[in-house]
Amino acid sequence: METIQLNNEVSLSRIVQGFWRLHTWNVSPQELLDFMKECVSLGVTSFDTAEIYGNYQSEILLGQALALEPDFRSKIQIITKTGINKLNPNKPYTIKHYETTYDKIKSSCYSSLKKLNTNYIDVYLIHREDPFFNHMDAVKAFDELIEEGCIKSYGVCNYDPFKFDAFHTLSNFKCVTNQIEVSPLQFEHFNSGMLDLLQKYHVHPMYWSPLNGGNIFTSNDENIVNLRLVLERIAKKHHTSTDTIVYAWLLKHPVKGMVISGTQKISRLQNAINALQINLELEEWYEIYLASGQQILR
């Protein structure tokens, strides 16, 4: 498995297993641990979750699995997030809102450590752009968490180039990633210049929803059907599956991003892993880029 070095402390597997919908899996802690062990056996050692996933339950479920075999923690990397206050019977909020204050970042981290049954988080992320963001408060909180050994690195999610540049420039330890939505149907970060800015800073993104929530394979929209036909033709040429071609398309970009797979099925995770062996031709990459009709070449 190819890995990406984020800083001196953290390397992630190029394919990351996501736990956004873990609460819907209906698995026991032992079954989840067994699933994670199978991921690791395939080289997928990095696991992504967040404070709010599963109505604040996903970190707990992951922690219950890790508690069964504490030594397993040293074989994996955990990515989690803070910054969203979501309506929940156990929370005092009246509306969904963002919060990235010093106190929120610190207290959320301590809470996540407890729920995850771990002493440290490998990558700690701000989940969404906060319009009330105090950069220096966040820098102070992250710096202290690193000095305390609670986190090994930090970064952001869903930031545009201006906001990423501001926080990255002010950060003492620097952002190690921007977790962003990118797929052959989602081009925001191509068009905004985000992928270019990340290359400037030698920062590698993490791609969420690489299959666009499955729309690539199920939608009857004419443009998406056209994309699907292109993917199927290229997949046939490479003797592989269409989802493997999507992953290969993402992995080929020079920014060297990491892809998050949210599947519960090892066979589908294997499709993502197989993409590391597919080297698309440049013209094939552009065929996929242009297939939905959303992008044009000037």
C-alpha positions as CSV (number, residue, x, y, z in Angstrom):
1,M,0.0,0.0,0.0
2,E,1.3,3.4,-0.9
3,T,1.4,5.9,2.0
4,I,1.5,9.7,2.2
5,Q,3.8,11.4,4.6
6,L,1.9,14.3,6.2
7,N,4.5,15.4,8.6
8,N,7.4,13.9,10.6
9,E,4.9,12.2,12.9
10,V,2.1,10.9,10.6
11,S,1.8,8.9,7.4
12,L,-1.6,7.8,6.1
13,S,-2.5,4.9,3.7
14,R,-3.4,6.3,0.3
15,I,-6.8,4.6,0.7
16,V,-8.6,5.6,3.8
17,Q,-11.6,3.7,5.4
18,G,-14.4,6.1,6.4
19,F,-16.9,5.7,9.2
20,W,-19.5,8.3,8.3
21,R,-22.3,5.8,8.3
22,L,-20.9,3.4,10.9
23,H,-23.9,3.8,13.1
24,T,-26.0,2.1,10.3
25,W,-23.8,-0.9,10.0
26,N,-25.4,-2.8,12.9
27,V,-22.2,-4.6,13.8
28,S,-20.8,-5.6,17.2
29,P,-17.6,-4.2,18.6
30,Q,-15.9,-7.5,17.8
31,E,-17.2,-7.5,14.2
32,L,-16.0,-3.9,13.7
33,L,-12.6,-4.8,15.1
34,D,-12.4,-7.8,12.7
35,F,-13.4,-5.5,9.8
36,M,-10.6,-3.1,10.7
37,K,-8.1,-5.9,11.0
38,E,-9.1,-7.0,7.5
39,C,-8.6,-3.5,6.2
40,V,-5.1,-3.4,7.8
41,S,-4.2,-6.8,6.2
42,L,-4.9,-5.1,2.9
43,G,-2.8,-2.1,3.7
44,V,-5.6,0.3,4.6
45,T,-4.4,1.5,8.0
46,S,-6.1,4.9,8.2
47,F,-9.6,5.4,9.5
48,D,-11.8,8.6,9.3
49,T,-14.5,9.6,11.6
50,A,-15.9,12.8,13.3
51,E,-17.4,14.1,16.5
52,I,-20.9,14.4,15.0
53,Y,-21.0,11.2,12.8
54,G,-23.9,9.0,13.7
55,N,-25.4,11.6,15.9
56,Y,-22.3,11.7,18.1
57,Q,-22.1,7.8,18.2
58,S,-19.5,6.8,15.6
59,E,-16.5,7.7,17.8
60,I,-18.1,5.7,20.6
61,L,-18.6,2.6,18.4
62,L,-15.0,2.8,17.1
63,G,-13.7,3.2,20.7
64,Q,-15.6,0.1,21.8
65,A,-13.9,-1.9,19.1
66,L,-10.5,-0.6,20.0
67,A,-11.0,-1.3,23.7
68,L,-11.2,-5.0,22.9
69,E,-7.6,-5.1,21.7
70,P,-5.6,-2.0,22.9
71,D,-2.4,-3.0,21.1
72,F,-4.2,-2.7,17.7
73,R,-4.2,1.0,18.1
74,S,-0.5,1.2,17.3
75,K,-1.2,-0.3,13.9
76,I,-3.6,2.3,12.7
77,Q,-4.1,6.0,12.2
78,I,-7.3,7.8,13.4
79,I,-8.6,11.0,11.7
80,T,-11.5,12.8,13.5
81,K,-13.0,16.2,13.4
82,T,-14.6,19.0,15.5
83,G,-16.3,22.3,14.8
84,I,-20.0,21.5,14.2
85,N,-22.7,21.7,16.9
86,K,-25.6,19.5,15.8
87,L,-29.0,19.2,17.3
88,N,-29.1,16.2,19.6
89,P,-31.2,15.2,22.7
90,N,-28.0,15.1,24.7
91,K,-26.7,18.5,23.6
92,P,-28.0,21.9,24.7
93,Y,-28.1,23.4,21.2
94,T,-31.3,25.1,19.8
95,I,-29.9,25.3,16.2
96,K,-27.2,23.7,14.2
97,H,-24.2,25.9,14.1
98,Y,-20.4,25.9,14.0
99,E,-18.0,26.5,16.9
100,T,-14.2,26.6,16.6
101,T,-13.3,28.5,19.8
102,Y,-10.3,27.7,21.8
103,D,-12.5,26.0,24.5
104,K,-14.5,24.1,22.0
105,I,-11.5,22.7,20.1
106,K,-9.8,21.6,23.4
107,S,-12.9,20.1,25.1
108,S,-14.0,18.3,21.9
109,C,-10.5,16.8,21.5
110,Y,-10.5,15.5,25.1
111,S,-14.0,14.1,24.6
112,S,-13.0,12.4,21.4
113,L,-9.9,10.8,23.0
114,K,-12.1,9.4,25.7
115,K,-14.8,8.0,23.3
116,L,-12.1,6.6,21.0
117,N,-10.3,4.8,23.9
118,T,-7.0,6.3,22.7
119,N,-4.3,8.6,24.1
120,Y,-3.8,10.5,20.8
121,I,-5.4,11.4,17.5
122,D,-3.2,11.2,14.4
123,V,-5.0,13.9,12.4
124,Y,-7.5,16.4,14.0
125,L,-9.6,18.5,11.6
126,I,-11.9,21.4,11.6
127,H,-15.0,20.0,10.0
128,R,-16.4,23.0,8.2
129,E,-15.5,26.6,7.4
130,D,-16.7,28.7,10.3
131,P,-17.7,32.3,9.5
132,F,-17.0,33.2,13.1
133,F,-13.5,31.7,13.0
134,N,-10.9,33.2,15.2
135,H,-7.7,32.0,13.7
136,M,-5.4,32.7,16.6
137,D,-7.7,31.0,19.1
138,A,-7.6,27.9,16.9
139,V,-3.8,28.1,16.5
140,K,-3.4,28.3,20.2
141,A,-5.7,25.3,20.8
142,F,-4.0,23.1,18.2
143,D,-0.5,24.1,19.4
144,E,-1.4,23.1,22.9
145,L,-2.9,19.8,21.9
146,I,0.2,18.9,20.0
147,E,2.4,19.9,22.9
148,E,0.2,17.8,25.2
149,G,0.6,14.8,22.9
150,C,-3.2,14.7,22.3
151,I,-2.8,15.1,18.5
152,K,0.0,14.5,16.1
153,S,-1.2,16.8,13.4
154,Y,-4.1,19.0,12.4
155,G,-5.9,20.4,9.3
156,V,-9.2,21.4,7.9
157,C,-12.1,20.2,5.8
158,N,-14.1,21.8,3.0
159,Y,-12.0,25.1,3.1
160,D,-11.7,27.3,0.0
161,P,-8.3,28.6,-1.0
162,F,-8.5,31.9,0.7
163,K,-9.6,30.5,4.1
164,F,-7.0,27.6,3.8
165,D,-4.2,30.0,3.0
166,A,-5.1,32.3,5.9
167,F,-5.1,29.6,8.5
168,H,-2.2,27.6,7.1
169,T,0.0,30.7,7.0
170,L,-0.9,31.6,10.6
171,S,-0.5,28.1,11.9
172,N,2.7,27.3,13.7
173,F,2.7,23.6,12.9
174,K,0.9,24.1,9.6
175,C,-2.2,22.3,8.2
176,V,-1.4,18.8,7.0
177,T,-4.5,18.3,4.8
178,N,-7.8,19.7,3.6
179,Q,-10.5,17.1,3.4
180,I,-12.6,18.1,0.4
181,E,-15.3,16.6,-1.8
182,V,-13.9,15.8,-5.2
183,S,-15.3,13.4,-7.9
184,P,-15.9,13.3,-11.6
185,L,-19.2,15.1,-10.8
186,Q,-17.7,17.6,-8.2
187,F,-15.2,20.1,-9.6
188,E,-15.4,23.0,-7.0
189,H,-11.8,22.5,-5.9
190,F,-10.5,22.3,-9.5
191,N,-12.2,25.5,-10.4
192,S,-11.4,27.4,-7.2
193,G,-7.6,26.8,-7.4
194,M,-7.6,24.8,-4.2
195,L,-5.7,21.9,-5.7
196,D,-3.1,24.3,-7.0
197,L,-2.7,26.0,-3.6
198,L,-2.2,22.7,-1.9
199,Q,0.5,21.8,-4.4
200,K,2.2,25.2,-3.6
201,Y,2.3,24.2,0.1
202,H,3.1,20.5,-0.5
203,V,-0.1,19.5,1.3
204,H,-2.0,16.4,0.2
205,P,-5.9,16.5,0.3
206,M,-8.2,13.8,1.4
207,Y,-11.2,13.2,-1.0
208,W,-14.6,12.4,0.5
209,S,-17.6,11.1,-1.5
210,P,-15.4,10.1,-4.4
211,L,-18.3,8.2,-6.0
212,N,-20.7,11.2,-5.5
213,G,-22.9,9.2,-3.1
214,G,-23.3,6.5,-5.7
215,N,-25.0,8.8,-8.2
216,I,-22.3,8.0,-10.8
217,F,-23.8,4.5,-11.0
218,T,-27.5,5.1,-10.4
219,S,-28.6,8.4,-11.8
220,N,-30.6,8.7,-15.0
221,D,-29.5,12.2,-15.6
222,E,-28.2,12.4,-19.2
223,N,-24.9,14.0,-18.3
224,I,-24.2,11.4,-15.6
225,V,-25.2,8.6,-17.9
226,N,-22.6,9.9,-20.4
227,L,-20.0,9.9,-17.6
228,R,-21.0,6.3,-16.7
229,L,-20.6,5.1,-20.3
230,V,-17.1,6.7,-20.5
231,L,-16.1,5.0,-17.2
232,E,-17.5,1.7,-18.3
233,R,-15.5,1.8,-21.6
234,I,-12.3,2.8,-19.9
235,A,-12.8,0.1,-17.2
236,K,-13.3,-2.5,-19.9
237,K,-10.1,-1.5,-21.5
238,H,-8.2,-1.9,-18.2
239,H,-10.0,-5.1,-17.2
240,T,-11.4,-3.6,-14.0
241,S,-14.5,-2.2,-12.4
242,T,-15.9,1.3,-13.0
243,D,-15.5,2.4,-9.4
244,T,-11.8,1.4,-9.6
245,I,-11.5,3.7,-12.6
246,V,-13.0,6.6,-10.6
247,Y,-10.5,6.0,-7.8
248,A,-7.7,5.8,-10.3
249,W,-8.7,9.1,-11.8
250,L,-8.6,10.8,-8.4
251,L,-5.3,9.2,-7.4
252,K,-3.5,10.2,-10.7
253,H,-3.8,13.9,-10.0
254,P,-0.3,15.5,-9.2
255,V,-1.6,16.8,-5.8
256,K,-1.4,13.1,-4.6
257,G,-4.6,13.0,-2.6
258,M,-5.9,10.3,-0.5
259,V,-9.3,8.7,-1.2
260,I,-11.9,7.9,1.5
261,S,-14.0,4.8,0.9
262,G,-17.1,4.6,3.1
263,T,-18.0,1.0,2.2
264,Q,-18.8,-1.7,4.6
265,K,-17.9,-4.4,2.1
266,I,-14.3,-5.5,1.8
267,S,-14.8,-6.4,-1.8
268,R,-15.7,-2.7,-2.6
269,L,-12.7,-1.5,-0.5
270,Q,-10.5,-3.8,-2.6
271,N,-11.8,-2.0,-5.7
272,A,-10.4,1.2,-4.3
273,I,-7.1,-0.5,-3.5
274,N,-6.9,-1.9,-7.0
275,A,-6.9,1.6,-8.4
276,L,-3.3,2.0,-7.1
277,Q,-2.3,-0.4,-9.9
278,I,-4.1,1.5,-12.7
279,N,-2.2,4.1,-14.5
280,L,-4.6,6.0,-16.7
281,E,-3.4,7.6,-19.8
282,L,-3.6,11.4,-19.8
283,E,-6.2,11.4,-22.5
284,E,-8.3,8.9,-20.5
285,W,-8.0,11.2,-17.5
286,Y,-9.3,14.1,-19.6
287,E,-12.1,12.0,-21.0
288,I,-13.4,11.5,-17.5
289,Y,-12.9,15.1,-16.6
290,L,-15.0,16.3,-19.5
291,A,-17.6,13.5,-19.6
292,S,-20.3,15.0,-17.5
293,G,-20.3,18.2,-19.5
294,Q,-19.7,20.3,-16.4
295,Q,-16.1,21.2,-17.4
296,I,-14.8,22.6,-20.7
297,L,-11.3,23.3,-21.9
298,R,-10.6,26.9,-22.8
